[in-house]
Every structure is written in C-alpha cells, then in structure tokens.
C-alpha cells in the first residue's frame, strides 16, 4: 500500500496469483505456453479453438518432439487475444468489421524495469511507491512516455511509439534509450540496474476499430475489442472491466438456461458494456487519433 491507501502491484504477478487460486478449485484449467492456430467455425458460429502444432521446425515440418495441436470445443469462446491475435484476426477476416470501422492506428510500447541503487534517497525524492508520471513530446513530439514507481526501489519506465513513425533509423529501443536519459529522469535512473524489459503492440483505433463484440458462440473482450482509451493511455482497467461484464452476462444466461447466441450475448454483455464507464470513455476518446 502507498501513503494514499492505494495498492501498488504487478498485473503480471497478480494474474499468476489469481491463476494459481483458480486452478486450486479444480474448476479451471490454465494452459500457459499453448499457442492457438485459430478459431473453429461452423458457418459463422465459433465452436472453439484449434491449438497450434508444437515441435515443428521453421518450415512447419514435424521434428522428434512433434505434438499435433488439438481442437478445444466450447459452448462459448471468449476472445481476449490482444490487438494482433490469431483468433481475433481470423474472426475479422471471416465476418468483417461493423460498417465504418477499421484498424488504422497502432503503436509499439516498450518499457524497462529498473532497480534503483540501494543508496537512493527516495524518502526525500518524488519517487514514492505509487507515483505515476506521464510525459508527452519527448524524444519526438508524438511520443508518449511514462514512469511508474513500485515498492522496493523498482520503477517501470517506457514509451509508446505510433505506427506511422516509420523512420528505419529510429527504432523504439533507441527512442527508449533517449527517453530515460532526459534530465528529469536520468538523475534518478543513471546508477540503476536493468532487471527486465519488454514490448507489446497497442491497438490505437479505439472505438473506430471496434469489431463485432458478440456472435454465435463467441464474445470479444479486452484490447482486441477496442476497449483501450487513447486519450488517457489506459488499457488494463478497461480490458479487465470488459471481462467482468462478460462474466456477469454468462452467469445471467446460464441461470436462465439460455444459449450463447449473438442475440443473447448482445442483450447481456453488450448491454452492460454500452451502459458502463468503458463505453463513456471510448466515446470521449474515439476521435483522439483522427488525422
């Protein structure tokens, strides 16, 4: 807990903790490291997923450790595979997007996790656990940056680079190296130790890139469903909220013994989402990337 009573945590570690407790109930199976090849269709209905073959060489030919990807069938397939997921893309390719919607804007986010030196005098600095800094305009006018302070002298510092900045000599990694050396940051980070780093793609089309949220046998949640608010740079809270909204809708339909059709999912999940703060924020931000 920070001094304001807020909880500071790693969403990755939190998800692992939740996953462990869910599996302990015996009601849930979680298969990390099981890549999905694509959805299983029956007409326009999604009936499950096909897992990718494993133990293949670069050309896809089986090796000694070959294991064929199996089919996993379900009454409801929940698609939360992020902005560039095999399942979401296959559904969009087959069913298209709502009229006037398109995926046009992307970004690459990259961050470092840095441990500050033991002799850091953080008590007399602004870097208290729970601190959030956002920046705009460095090292290029269009780049958004952030610094988040975790307990035990850990900070996450990173940038988002829009897809239309295509200068081949200016990689996101190089931009991030420039970013952390800004005088306002470098005075704290210069003697730190890099603990980890990573990158991810972001779907920046927002509501303009929203796919069909529901269909027969499937529903879309998270960033791939257009939930990210590009005005606030917020995505985790919105993605999590769409998942809870769908969870409540599923319980409602199961209790009423109703099938997971497009109509029933739209009347429960989609209805909840349209009435929520996620939709309100998406509408406020829907033109944030125009032009």
C-alpha positions as CSV (number, residue, x, y, z in Angstrom):
1,X,0.0,0.0,0.0
2,X,1.2,3.5,-0.7
3,X,0.7,6.5,1.5
4,X,-2.6,7.3,-0.1
5,X,-4.0,3.8,0.6
6,X,-3.7,2.6,-3.0
7,X,-2.4,-0.8,-3.9
8,X,0.7,-1.0,-6.0
9,X,1.2,-4.3,-7.8
10,X,2.4,-6.0,-10.9
11,X,-0.5,-7.1,-13.0
12,X,1.6,-10.0,-14.3
13,X,2.3,-11.3,-10.8
14,X,-1.3,-10.6,-9.8
15,X,-2.6,-12.7,-12.7
16,X,-0.3,-15.6,-11.8
17,X,-1.6,-15.4,-8.2
18,X,-5.2,-15.5,-9.4
19,X,-4.5,-18.3,-11.8
20,X,-3.0,-20.4,-9.0
21,X,-6.1,-19.9,-6.8
22,X,-8.5,-20.7,-9.7
23,X,-6.7,-23.9,-10.6
24,X,-6.7,-24.9,-6.9
25,X,-10.5,-25.1,-7.0
26,X,-10.4,-27.8,-9.7
27,X,-12.9,-25.9,-11.8
28,X,-10.5,-24.2,-14.1
29,X,-7.6,-25.3,-16.3
30,X,-5.0,-22.8,-17.4
31,X,-2.6,-23.8,-20.2
32,X,0.3,-21.3,-20.5
33,X,2.5,-21.8,-23.5
34,X,-0.3,-23.3,-25.6
35,X,-0.4,-21.2,-28.8
36,X,-3.6,-21.1,-30.7
37,X,-3.7,-21.6,-34.5
38,X,-7.2,-20.1,-35.0
39,X,-10.9,-20.5,-34.3
40,X,-13.1,-23.4,-35.3
41,X,-16.1,-22.3,-37.4
42,X,-19.3,-23.9,-38.2
43,X,-20.8,-21.5,-40.7
44,X,-20.5,-18.2,-38.9
45,X,-20.7,-19.8,-35.5
46,X,-17.5,-20.2,-33.4
47,X,-17.3,-23.6,-31.8
48,X,-13.9,-23.5,-30.2
49,X,-10.2,-23.2,-31.0
50,X,-7.5,-25.2,-32.7
51,X,-4.2,-25.2,-30.9
52,X,-1.1,-24.8,-33.0
53,X,1.2,-27.8,-33.7
54,X,4.2,-27.9,-31.5
55,X,7.6,-29.5,-32.0
56,X,8.0,-28.3,-35.6
57,X,10.9,-26.7,-37.4
58,X,11.0,-23.3,-39.0
59,X,9.2,-24.5,-42.1
60,X,6.5,-26.3,-40.1
61,X,7.7,-29.8,-40.6
62,X,7.4,-32.2,-37.6
63,X,10.5,-32.8,-35.5
64,X,11.2,-35.5,-33.0
65,X,9.2,-33.7,-30.3
66,X,6.1,-33.1,-32.6
67,X,2.7,-32.8,-31.0
68,X,-0.3,-32.1,-33.1
69,X,-2.5,-29.2,-32.0
70,X,-5.8,-30.4,-30.7
71,X,-9.3,-29.0,-31.1
72,X,-10.8,-27.5,-27.9
73,X,-14.6,-27.1,-28.3
74,X,-16.8,-24.9,-26.1
75,X,-20.3,-23.5,-25.9
76,X,-18.7,-20.1,-25.6
77,X,-15.3,-19.0,-26.8
78,X,-14.1,-15.8,-25.2
79,X,-11.6,-13.9,-27.4
80,X,-9.2,-11.7,-25.5
81,X,-6.1,-12.2,-27.5
82,X,-4.9,-8.6,-27.7
83,X,-4.6,-6.2,-30.6
84,X,-2.9,-8.7,-33.0
85,X,-4.3,-12.1,-32.1
86,X,-4.7,-15.0,-34.4
87,X,-8.3,-15.7,-33.3
88,X,-9.5,-12.1,-33.4
89,X,-7.9,-11.6,-36.9
90,X,-9.5,-14.8,-38.2
91,X,-12.9,-13.7,-37.0
92,X,-12.5,-10.2,-38.5
93,X,-11.4,-11.8,-41.8
94,X,-14.4,-14.0,-42.0
95,X,-17.1,-11.7,-40.6
96,X,-15.7,-8.3,-41.3
97,X,-16.0,-5.2,-39.1
98,X,-19.1,-3.1,-38.4
99,X,-19.9,-0.5,-41.0
100,X,-17.4,2.4,-41.0
101,X,-14.9,0.6,-38.6
102,X,-11.3,-0.2,-39.5
103,X,-8.0,-0.9,-37.8
104,X,-5.8,2.0,-38.9
105,X,-3.8,3.1,-35.8
106,X,-1.2,1.1,-33.9
107,X,1.7,1.7,-31.6
108,X,4.6,-0.1,-30.1
109,X,5.0,0.1,-26.4
110,X,8.4,-0.7,-24.8
111,X,9.5,-0.5,-21.2
112,X,12.4,-1.1,-18.8
113,X,12.0,-2.3,-15.3
114,X,14.9,-0.7,-13.4
115,X,16.1,-1.3,-9.8
116,X,17.4,2.0,-8.3
117,X,20.6,1.9,-6.2
118,X,20.4,0.9,-2.5
119,X,21.7,4.3,-1.5
120,X,18.9,6.1,-3.4
121,X,17.5,8.7,-1.0
122,X,13.9,8.1,-2.1
123,X,12.4,9.4,1.1
124,X,13.4,12.9,0.0
125,X,12.6,12.5,-3.6
126,X,9.3,12.5,-5.6
127,X,9.7,8.8,-6.4
128,X,7.4,7.3,-3.7
129,X,5.8,3.9,-4.4
130,X,2.6,4.6,-6.3
131,X,4.0,7.6,-8.1
132,X,2.8,7.9,-11.8
133,X,4.5,10.3,-14.2
134,X,3.2,10.7,-17.8
135,X,5.0,12.7,-20.5
136,X,4.3,13.8,-24.0
137,X,6.6,15.2,-26.7
138,X,10.0,13.6,-26.0
139,X,12.1,12.4,-27.7
140,X,9.7,13.2,-30.5
141,X,6.6,15.4,-30.4
142,X,4.3,12.4,-30.9
143,X,5.8,10.1,-28.3
144,X,4.0,9.4,-25.0
145,X,6.1,8.3,-22.0
146,X,5.6,7.0,-18.5
147,X,7.3,6.2,-15.3
148,X,5.6,4.2,-12.5
149,X,7.2,3.6,-9.1
150,X,6.8,0.3,-7.4
151,X,7.9,-0.8,-3.9
152,X,11.5,-1.9,-3.1
153,X,13.1,0.7,-5.4
154,X,11.7,-0.6,-8.6
155,X,10.5,1.6,-11.4
156,X,8.9,0.9,-14.8
157,X,9.8,3.4,-17.4
158,X,8.7,3.3,-21.1
159,X,7.3,4.9,-24.2
160,X,4.6,4.4,-26.9
161,X,5.7,4.9,-30.5
162,X,2.9,5.3,-33.1
163,X,2.9,3.1,-36.1
164,X,3.2,5.9,-38.6
165,X,6.6,7.0,-37.3
166,X,8.4,4.7,-39.8
167,X,11.9,6.1,-39.9
168,X,14.1,3.0,-40.2
169,X,17.0,4.5,-38.3
170,X,14.8,5.3,-35.3
171,X,13.8,2.1,-33.5
172,X,11.6,2.0,-30.4
173,X,14.6,0.7,-28.4
174,X,16.7,3.7,-29.5
175,X,13.9,6.1,-28.6
176,X,13.6,4.5,-25.2
177,X,17.4,4.9,-24.6
178,X,17.0,8.6,-25.4
179,X,13.9,8.9,-23.2
180,X,15.4,7.5,-20.0
181,X,18.3,10.0,-20.4
182,X,16.1,13.0,-20.2
183,X,17.5,15.1,-17.3
184,X,14.2,14.9,-15.3
185,X,14.6,11.0,-15.3
186,X,18.3,10.4,-15.7
187,X,19.2,11.9,-12.3
188,X,17.3,9.1,-10.7
189,X,17.9,6.2,-13.2
190,X,21.6,6.7,-14.2
191,X,23.0,4.3,-11.5
192,X,20.1,1.9,-11.6
193,X,20.2,-1.8,-12.7
194,X,18.1,-3.0,-15.6
195,X,16.1,-6.0,-14.4
196,X,13.9,-6.7,-17.4
197,X,12.5,-5.2,-20.5
198,X,9.7,-6.0,-23.0
199,X,7.5,-4.6,-25.7
200,X,3.9,-5.0,-26.9
201,X,1.7,-3.7,-29.7
202,X,-1.2,-1.5,-28.9
203,X,-4.4,-1.0,-30.9
204,X,-4.9,2.7,-31.1
205,X,-8.0,2.9,-33.3
206,X,-10.3,2.8,-30.2
207,X,-14.0,2.7,-30.9
208,X,-13.3,3.2,-34.7
209,X,-11.6,-0.2,-34.7
210,X,-14.1,-2.0,-32.5
211,X,-15.1,-5.3,-34.0
212,X,-18.4,-7.2,-33.6
213,X,-18.3,-7.7,-29.8
214,X,-20.6,-10.8,-29.9
215,X,-21.6,-13.5,-32.3
216,X,-23.0,-17.0,-32.1
217,X,-20.7,-18.9,-29.7
218,X,-18.2,-16.1,-29.1
219,X,-17.6,-12.8,-27.4
220,X,-14.7,-10.3,-27.6
221,X,-13.1,-8.6,-24.6
222,X,-10.0,-6.6,-23.9
223,X,-7.8,-4.5,-26.1
224,X,-8.7,-6.5,-29.3
225,X,-12.3,-5.5,-28.7
226,X,-11.4,-1.8,-28.9
227,X,-11.6,-1.1,-25.2
228,X,-8.4,1.0,-24.8
229,X,-8.9,4.7,-24.1
230,X,-6.3,6.5,-26.2
231,X,-6.9,9.9,-24.5
232,X,-5.9,8.6,-21.1
233,X,-3.5,6.0,-22.3
234,X,-5.4,3.5,-20.2
235,X,-5.9,-0.1,-21.2
236,X,-5.6,-2.6,-18.3
237,X,-8.6,-1.2,-16.3
238,X,-10.9,-1.2,-19.4
239,X,-9.8,-4.7,-20.5
240,X,-10.4,-6.1,-17.0
241,X,-13.8,-4.4,-16.8
242,X,-15.0,-5.9,-20.2
243,X,-14.0,-9.3,-18.8
244,X,-16.1,-8.9,-15.6
245,X,-19.0,-7.6,-17.7
246,X,-18.9,-10.7,-19.8
247,X,-18.6,-12.9,-16.7
248,X,-21.7,-11.4,-15.2
249,X,-23.5,-11.9,-18.6
250,X,-22.5,-15.5,-18.8
251,X,-23.8,-16.2,-15.3
252,X,-27.1,-14.5,-16.2
253,X,-27.5,-16.6,-19.3
254,X,-26.6,-19.9,-17.6
255,X,-29.1,-19.2,-14.8
256,X,-31.8,-18.6,-17.4
257,X,-30.7,-21.7,-19.4
258,X,-30.3,-19.5,-22.5
259,X,-27.8,-20.5,-25.2
260,X,-24.8,-18.3,-26.1
261,X,-26.2,-16.8,-29.3
262,X,-25.4,-13.4,-30.7
263,X,-28.8,-12.1,-29.6
264,X,-28.5,-13.3,-26.0
265,X,-24.9,-12.1,-25.6
266,X,-25.7,-8.7,-27.1
267,X,-28.7,-8.4,-24.7
268,X,-26.5,-9.1,-21.7
269,X,-22.8,-8.5,-22.2
270,X,-23.0,-5.8,-24.9
271,X,-25.8,-4.1,-23.0
272,X,-23.7,-3.9,-19.8
273,X,-20.7,-2.6,-21.7
274,X,-22.6,0.1,-23.5
275,X,-24.0,1.4,-20.2
276,X,-20.6,1.4,-18.5
277,X,-17.8,3.9,-17.9
278,X,-15.8,1.9,-20.5
279,X,-18.2,2.9,-23.3
280,X,-18.4,6.5,-22.0
281,X,-14.6,6.8,-22.1
282,X,-14.4,5.2,-25.5
283,X,-16.9,7.7,-26.9
284,X,-14.9,10.6,-25.5
285,X,-11.7,9.3,-27.0
286,X,-13.0,7.9,-30.3
287,X,-11.5,10.8,-32.4
288,X,-8.3,11.0,-30.4
289,X,-6.2,9.5,-33.3
290,X,-8.1,11.1,-36.2
291,X,-5.6,12.7,-38.6
